[in-house]
Amino acid sequence: MLANAADKVFYFLLRGKEYLSMSQRRLSVLGFPFALITFSAPPVWANDLSSASATADCNGYSLTVNATDLTPGTAYTINYTFTLSCGATGSGSINFTADGSTKTVTASGSWTPHPLTTSCTVSGSATLTNSSSKVDITFNGQNSTSTTLSCPCTGEIGDFVWRDTNGNGIQDTGEPGINGVTVQLTNGQNILQTALTGSAPVGYPNSPPGSGGPGYYQFTGLCAGSYQVVVPLQPALNGLSPTVSTQGNNTATDSNGSPAPVTLDTNSSVDETIDFGYVSMPSSCAVQSPNSSNFNGTPINGGSIIWFNANFTASGIPSSGATIFFESSTIQFTADQPYNVAVPGAEIVFSPSATCASTSFNQGIWVTTVPVSGNDEIFLSGLAFPVPASFANVNGKVTGPVIWQGSFGSTAPGVSINWKWGAAVYTTFSTDYNQLLVKPTHNNGCFSIFNNGDHAGTPEGAAPSGISFKSFVVGGARGGGGSNWTGSWSGTNGVKLVCSVGQPMARLGSLLEIR
C-alpha cells in the first residue's frame, strides 16, 4: 500500500519564469523506490521593453522600440513622450500585435510646432502599457538619453520694390516691379544681408509681385529682433524718387519709406509687407555735393554713444510754407570693421502758422516744425550710435572717410539748402530719441528748456537719474567734451532744389564726406 502511494508522488518546482523538470529519477525514500514525474505548464511572459532609440533633428524624430518576452497573438500599445527644453512637444502611440516573443516597431513625427528655430535639448521615454515596462530613449546613435539640437532661425522679411505710376503711395493693379535694385538689411549699425530685386519664385503667393513677378526681394534665416530695411542711393533708381509712404489702411500695399524699421517677434516670424514705391522725377532734381572734414583722433571707448547730428539753413521758402524731406540716409565709416549705419529720415515743415520751433521723433522719422522765416540752425536729423567693444581693436579710432548721405526734396521749387553736421561722444545717452529733448533750432524753441545759446541738435533732456545728458559728454569723434555737446561742425554742403515734387520726395544724392 505504501509503495503504491509513493509511486503517485509528484514533485513540482517553480523558479520565477522557469519550470524545473525532473523526470523518471529513481529515489529511495524509507527503502521504497518511487518515480518522480514532472509536467510542463504554459510560460508566464514578462512583456518587457528592452530599448528605445531615436534620431532627432529640427523638424521631428524617427523612433525605434524593441520589446521582448511577448505573448504571441496578444495586442500591445507603446506610448512615447519627448520633452523639449524650448517648449515644443512630441508624443504618440504605437499599436501592434505580437507575432512572436520579440518585436521591433517604429514611429516618426514632427515637433509641435516645427521646425524648431532655436537651440533645444530633447529627452524622452517609452512605456509598454501591458506591463508598465518603461525605458529612456537614446538619441542619434549615442548612449546618451538626451541630445541638443542647434536649429537655425527661419524668420523672413520682404518683399516688393515697384514703380508707383500714379504717385498715390499704393500698389495699384498693373504698376510694375523694378528689378536690379539693391536692398540692404541692417541691425541699425551693420549690413546683415543684401538682396537684389528680381523675379519672384513661381507660385509665390503674395501679389504683388505674385508668381514670377518683378521687383521681388527676400531676406531669410532671421532670428527674433529689430531690423531696418534700407534702399540706398544707386544707379538703378536714377530718375526716380521715393513715393509718399504709409498711405491707406493696408500695410501690405503701401510704401514704407527707407529706412524701414521691422521687428520680428519670434525666430520664425515673417513680415512680407516691407515695400518701396518710386515715382519718376525730372533729372534736374538730382544733385550731388561732397564735403570733407576729419575726426579729432581722440580714442572712443566701447559702450559709449556717438551722437551724430546735422543741421541746415534754407532760403527760397515761400510765404505759404514748404516741407523739406531728408530720406534714405546712411553714415558709412571704418573702425574695427566697415560700418553702414541707417539714419532716421526727417521732415522739416516751414509753417506760416508756427511761431516757435519744435522737434519730435515719430514712427521712425524726425519731424521738426519751424516758422517760415527759418533759423540760422535748424535740426535736420540725428543718430545715436552705440560704440561696440570691438572698437578697442583699433584703439578706439575711426579711420578713413566717413560718409553721411541722404536724399533731399522740397514741396516748393527754388529752395536752397546748406547743411553740416557734427558728432560728439557721450558716456550715458538714450536711444529713446524723444527722451533726448533735441533742441530744434539755435534759438526760438517752443519750450523754456531751449532758451539758451546751445546749438541745434543739443540733447537738452535728462537721464533717468535726473542728470542732464550734457553732463556725460566727453572728448572724441568731432567733439572735445566740456560744452561741445554737438561736436564741431563739418564744412557746409550746399544744395539747390530747382524743382518741386509735391508729396513724393525728390532724390538728391548728397554726399558729405569726412576725411
C-alpha positions in Angstrom: 0.0 0.0 0.0 2.8 2.4 0.9 4.7 1.6 -2.2 1.7 2.4 -4.4 1.3 5.7 -2.6 4.9 6.6 -3.1 4.6 5.8 -6.8 1.9 8.5 -7.1 4.1 11.3 -5.5 4.8 14.3 -7.9 7.4 17.0 -7.3 6.9 20.4 -8.9 9.4 23.2 -8.6 8.7 26.8 -10.0 11.5 29.3 -10.1 10.5 32.7 -11.4 9.5 32.3 -15.0 11.1 28.9 -15.4 9.9 25.4 -14.7 12.4 22.9 -13.4 11.6 19.3 -14.7 12.8 16.2 -13.0 11.8 13.1 -14.9 11.9 9.4 -14.0 14.5 9.7 -11.3 14.9 6.7 -9.1 14.9 7.8 -5.5 14.7 5.8 -2.3 12.6 7.0 0.5 12.4 4.8 3.6 13.7 2.0 1.4 10.8 2.3 -1.1 11.6 3.1 -4.7 9.4 5.6 -6.5 9.4 7.6 -9.7 9.4 11.5 -9.8 7.4 12.7 -12.8 7.2 16.4 -13.9 4.7 18.2 -16.1 5.3 21.2 -18.4 3.0 24.3 -17.8 2.4 27.3 -20.1 5.1 30.0 -19.5 4.3 33.4 -17.8 5.7 36.2 -20.1 7.4 39.4 -18.7 6.3 41.8 -21.5 9.5 43.9 -21.4 10.8 46.9 -23.4 14.5 46.3 -23.9 15.5 49.5 -25.7 14.2 52.6 -27.5 16.4 54.8 -29.8 15.6 57.9 -31.9 17.1 60.2 -34.5 16.1 63.8 -34.0 16.5 67.0 -36.0 14.9 70.4 -36.1 11.8 69.1 -37.9 11.0 66.0 -35.9 12.0 62.4 -35.0 12.2 58.8 -36.0 11.8 56.3 -33.2 12.7 52.5 -32.9 11.5 50.5 -29.9 12.4 46.8 -29.1 10.1 44.6 -27.0 10.9 41.2 -25.6 9.1 38.3 -23.7 5.8 39.0 -25.6 2.9 36.6 -25.8 2.3 35.8 -29.4 -1.1 36.9 -30.7 -1.5 39.5 -27.9 -2.2 43.2 -28.8 0.1 45.8 -27.2 0.4 49.6 -27.1 3.6 51.6 -26.6 3.2 55.2 -25.5 6.2 57.5 -26.0 6.8 61.2 -25.0 9.6 63.6 -25.9 10.4 66.5 -23.6 11.9 69.6 -25.3 13.5 72.5 -23.4 12.4 75.0 -25.9 8.7 74.4 -25.3 7.9 72.3 -28.3 6.3 68.9 -27.9 6.3 65.4 -29.4 4.4 62.2 -28.4 2.4 59.3 -29.8 1.4 55.7 -29.5 2.4 52.5 -31.4 -0.2 49.7 -31.5 0.8 46.2 -32.6 0.0 42.5 -32.2 2.9 40.2 -31.3 3.7 37.6 -33.8 6.5 36.1 -31.7 8.2 36.6 -28.3 10.1 39.7 -29.6 9.1 42.7 -31.7 10.7 45.8 -33.2 8.4 48.7 -34.0 9.0 52.2 -35.4 7.3 55.6 -35.4 8.1 59.1 -36.8 6.6 62.5 -36.4 7.1 66.3 -36.4 7.6 68.6 -33.4 4.8 70.8 -32.5 5.5 73.5 -33.6 8.0 72.8 -36.3 10.6 73.4 -37.5 12.5 74.3 -34.3 14.2 77.7 -34.6 16.4 77.8 -31.5 18.8 75.6 -29.5 16.8 72.9 -27.8 17.6 69.9 -25.6 15.5 66.7 -26.2 14.9 63.7 -23.9 12.1 61.1 -23.8 10.8 57.7 -22.7 8.6 54.9 -23.9 6.2 52.7 -21.9 4.6 49.4 -22.7 1.1 49.7 -21.4 0.5 46.0 -20.8 3.2 45.7 -18.1 4.2 49.4 -17.5 7.7 48.4 -18.6 9.5 51.8 -19.3 12.8 52.7 -20.9 14.5 56.0 -21.6 15.1 56.9 -25.3 18.6 57.2 -26.5 19.4 59.6 -29.4 21.3 59.8 -32.7 23.3 56.6 -32.3 24.7 57.5 -28.9 24.1 56.0 -25.5 23.0 59.4 -24.2 19.4 59.8 -23.1 19.3 63.4 -24.3 20.5 65.4 -27.3 20.8 69.2 -28.0 19.6 70.4 -31.4 21.0 73.7 -32.8 18.3 74.9 -35.1 18.5 77.9 -37.4 16.2 80.8 -37.3 13.6 80.9 -40.1 12.3 84.5 -40.0 11.8 86.3 -43.3 11.4 89.9 -44.4 10.3 91.1 -47.9 9.1 91.7 -50.5 8.5 94.4 -53.2 10.0 97.4 -54.9 7.8 99.0 -57.6 7.1 102.0 -59.8 4.2 104.0 -58.4 3.0 105.3 -61.7 0.1 107.5 -60.3 2.1 108.6 -57.2 -0.5 107.7 -54.7 1.7 105.5 -52.5 -0.4 102.4 -53.1 0.4 99.3 -55.0 -2.3 99.5 -57.7 -3.1 96.9 -60.2 -0.7 97.0 -63.2 2.1 99.0 -61.5 5.3 97.2 -62.3 8.0 96.0 -60.0 11.6 97.2 -60.5 14.3 94.7 -61.0 18.0 95.2 -60.2 17.5 97.3 -57.1 19.9 96.7 -54.2 18.1 96.3 -50.8 20.0 96.1 -47.5 19.0 94.6 -44.2 20.8 96.2 -41.2 20.5 96.0 -37.4 20.8 99.8 -37.2 24.6 99.6 -37.4 25.9 96.9 -39.7 24.7 95.5 -43.0 23.5 91.9 -42.3 22.2 90.9 -45.7 22.0 92.3 -49.2 19.4 91.4 -51.8 18.9 92.3 -55.4 15.3 92.6 -56.7 14.3 90.2 -59.4 11.5 87.8 -60.4 9.5 86.2 -57.6 9.6 82.4 -57.4 7.0 80.6 -59.4 4.0 80.1 -57.1 4.9 83.0 -54.8 1.5 83.7 -53.1 1.8 87.4 -52.3 0.6 89.7 -55.0 2.2 92.0 -56.0 4.7 90.8 -57.0 2.9 87.4 -57.4 4.2 84.3 -59.1 7.2 85.2 -61.2 6.6 88.9 -60.9 9.4 91.6 -61.0 10.6 93.7 -58.1 10.8 90.8 -55.6 13.4 90.7 -52.8 13.7 88.5 -49.7 15.8 88.2 -46.5 15.7 84.8 -44.9 17.1 82.9 -41.9 16.3 85.7 -39.5 16.1 85.5 -35.7 13.8 87.5 -33.5 14.9 91.1 -33.2 14.7 94.6 -34.6 15.9 95.3 -38.1 16.0 98.1 -40.7 15.5 97.6 -44.4 17.4 100.2 -46.4 17.2 101.1 -50.1 20.5 103.0 -50.7 21.1 105.6 -53.4 22.1 103.7 -56.6 22.1 103.9 -60.4 19.2 101.5 -60.6 17.0 104.3 -59.2 18.3 107.2 -61.3 15.5 109.4 -62.4 13.2 108.1 -59.6 12.3 109.4 -56.1 10.5 107.6 -53.2 6.8 107.9 -53.3 4.8 109.1 -50.3 4.8 106.5 -47.5 2.3 104.8 -45.2 -0.8 105.6 -47.3 -4.1 103.8 -47.0 -5.1 101.3 -44.4 -3.3 98.2 -45.7 0.3 97.8 -44.8 0.7 95.1 -47.4 0.1 97.5 -50.3 1.6 100.8 -49.1 5.2 102.1 -49.3 7.3 102.0 -46.2 10.0 104.6 -47.0 13.7 103.9 -46.4 15.0 103.1 -43.8 12.0 100.9 -42.8 12.0 99.6 -39.2 10.9 95.9 -38.8 10.5 93.9 -35.6 10.3 90.1 -35.7 8.8 88.8 -32.5 9.9 85.2 -32.8 12.6 83.2 -34.6 10.1 82.1 -37.2 8.2 85.4 -37.7 7.6 86.5 -41.3 6.9 90.1 -42.5 6.2 90.4 -46.2 4.8 93.9 -46.1 8.1 96.0 -46.3 7.7 97.6 -49.8 9.2 100.6 -51.5 7.5 102.6 -54.2 9.2 105.1 -56.6 7.9 107.8 -58.9 9.5 109.5 -61.9 11.1 112.9 -61.4 12.8 115.4 -63.6 16.5 114.7 -63.9 17.3 118.3 -62.7 16.1 117.4 -59.2 19.1 115.1 -58.6 22.2 116.9 -57.3 25.4 115.5 -55.7 27.5 117.6 -53.4 30.6 116.3 -51.4 32.0 117.9 -48.3 35.2 116.9 -46.4 36.4 117.0 -42.8 38.0 114.7 -40.2 37.7 113.3 -36.7 39.9 114.7 -33.9 41.7 111.4 -33.2 40.6 111.0 -29.6 40.0 107.3 -28.8 36.4 106.3 -28.4 35.6 103.7 -25.7 33.3 100.8 -26.3 30.0 101.2 -24.5 29.8 105.0 -25.2 27.5 106.7 -27.7 28.4 108.8 -30.7 25.7 111.4 -31.2 25.7 112.2 -35.0 23.6 115.3 -35.6 23.0 117.6 -38.6 21.5 121.0 -39.1 20.8 123.3 -42.0 19.6 126.7 -43.2 17.2 127.2 -46.1 16.4 130.1 -48.4 13.7 130.4 -51.0 10.9 129.2 -48.8 7.6 130.8 -50.0 5.4 132.7 -47.6 2.8 129.9 -47.9 5.4 127.5 -46.4 7.0 124.3 -47.6 8.2 120.9 -46.4 11.8 119.7 -46.7 12.4 115.9 -46.9 15.5 114.0 -45.9 15.4 110.3 -46.5 17.4 107.2 -47.5 20.2 108.5 -45.2 23.2 106.4 -44.1 26.5 107.0 -42.4 29.5 104.9 -43.5 32.8 104.7 -41.8 35.6 102.3 -40.9 36.9 101.4 -37.4 37.4 97.8 -36.4 35.3 96.9 -39.5 33.3 98.8 -42.2 30.0 100.2 -40.9 27.0 101.3 -42.8 24.5 102.8 -40.4 21.0 103.8 -41.4 19.9 107.2 -40.2 16.3 108.1 -39.5 14.6 110.1 -42.1 13.3 113.7 -41.5 10.6 116.1 -42.4 11.0 119.8 -41.7 7.8 121.8 -42.0 8.1 125.5 -42.6 4.7 126.5 -41.4 3.2 130.0 -41.7 1.2 129.4 -38.5 4.2 128.4 -36.4 5.7 131.0 -34.0 8.4 128.7 -32.5 10.3 125.6 -33.3 9.7 122.0 -32.1 11.2 118.6 -32.8 9.8 115.1 -32.1 10.6 111.6 -33.2 7.5 109.8 -34.6 7.2 106.4 -36.3 11.0 106.3 -37.1 11.1 109.9 -38.5 12.4 113.2 -37.1 9.6 115.8 -37.5 10.6 119.4 -37.0 8.3 122.4 -37.4 9.6 125.9 -37.7 8.3 129.3 -38.7 8.5 130.2 -42.4 11.3 132.6 -41.5 13.5 129.7 -40.5 16.6 130.0 -38.4 20.4 130.0 -38.7 20.5 126.4 -37.5 17.6 124.0 -38.0 17.9 120.4 -36.7 17.9 118.1 -39.7 18.4 114.5 -38.4 20.3 112.6 -35.7 21.6 109.2 -34.8 22.8 107.7 -31.5 25.4 105.1 -32.4 26.3 102.6 -29.6 30.0 102.0 -29.8 30.9 98.3 -29.7 33.6 96.9 -27.6 35.5 95.8 -30.7 36.5 99.5 -31.3 39.3 98.7 -28.9 40.9 96.5 -31.6 41.8 99.8 -33.4 42.5 101.8 -30.2 39.0 103.3 -30.4 39.7 105.3 -33.6 37.6 105.8 -36.8 39.9 105.9 -39.8 39.4 106.9 -43.4 36.4 108.6 -44.8 33.1 108.9 -43.0 30.2 109.4 -45.5 26.8 110.7 -44.5 24.5 110.6 -47.4 20.8 111.3 -47.9 18.1 112.4 -50.2 16.7 115.9 -50.1 13.5 117.1 -51.5 11.1 120.0 -51.2 7.4 120.7 -51.9 8.4 124.1 -53.3 10.8 124.8 -56.2 13.9 127.0 -56.0 14.8 126.1 -52.4 18.5 126.3 -51.4 19.9 124.3 -48.5 23.2 124.5 -46.7 23.8 121.7 -44.3 26.5 120.5 -42.0 26.9 118.0 -39.2 28.8 117.2 -36.0 29.5 114.2 -33.8 30.0 114.1 -30.0 30.7 111.2 -27.7 28.6 110.5 -24.5 29.2 108.0 -21.8 25.5 108.0 -20.9 22.8 108.6 -23.5 19.4 107.3 -24.7 18.2 105.7 -27.9 14.7 106.8 -27.0 15.0 109.9 -29.1 12.1 111.7 -27.6 13.8 111.4 -24.2 16.7 113.4 -25.5 14.7 116.6 -26.0 16.8 117.6 -29.0 17.0 121.3 -29.5 15.2 122.1 -32.8 16.9 125.4 -33.7 19.7 127.6 -32.4 17.0 129.9 -30.8 13.3 130.3 -30.7 12.4 126.9 -29.4 8.9 126.3 -28.1 10.0 125.2 -24.6 11.8 127.1 -21.9 14.5 124.4 -21.7 15.6 125.6 -25.2 16.1 129.2 -24.0 19.9 129.1 -24.1 22.7 129.5 -26.6 23.2 125.8 -27.3 23.4 124.7 -30.9 20.6 123.0 -32.8 20.9 119.2 -32.1 21.9 119.6 -28.5 20.3 116.9 -26.3 18.7 119.0 -23.6 16.9 116.1 -21.8 18.0 114.2 -18.7 18.8 110.6 -17.9 16.5 108.5 -15.6 18.8 109.6 -12.7 17.7 113.2 -13.4 21.2 114.3 -14.5 21.3 116.2 -17.8 22.7 114.2 -20.7 25.0 117.1 -21.4 26.9 116.2 -18.2 28.1 113.0 -19.8 29.8 114.4 -22.9 33.5 113.5 -23.3 36.1 114.1 -26.0 36.0 112.1 -29.2 34.6 112.0 -32.7 34.4 115.7 -33.6 33.9 116.9 -30.0 36.3 118.0 -27.3 33.9 117.4 -24.3 33.1 120.3 -22.0 30.3 122.3 -23.5 30.8 121.0 -27.1 27.6 118.9 -27.0 27.1 118.5 -30.7 30.8 118.2 -31.8 32.4 120.7 -34.1 30.8 121.3 -37.4 32.0 119.8 -40.7 32.2 122.1 -43.7 28.9 123.2 -45.2 27.4 121.4 -48.2 25.2 123.4 -50.5 22.2 122.0 -52.3 19.9 123.7 -54.8 16.5 122.1 -55.3 15.3 123.6 -58.6 12.0 121.6 -58.9 9.1 120.8 -56.6 7.9 117.2 -56.2 4.6 117.6 -54.3 4.4 114.9 -51.7 6.7 112.3 -53.3 10.2 113.2 -52.4 12.8 114.4 -54.9 16.0 112.5 -54.8 19.3 114.1 -54.2 22.4 112.0 -53.9 24.0 114.4 -51.5 27.3 113.2 -50.0 29.1 114.7 -47.0 32.5 113.2 -46.7 34.8 113.3 -43.7 38.5 112.5 -44.3 
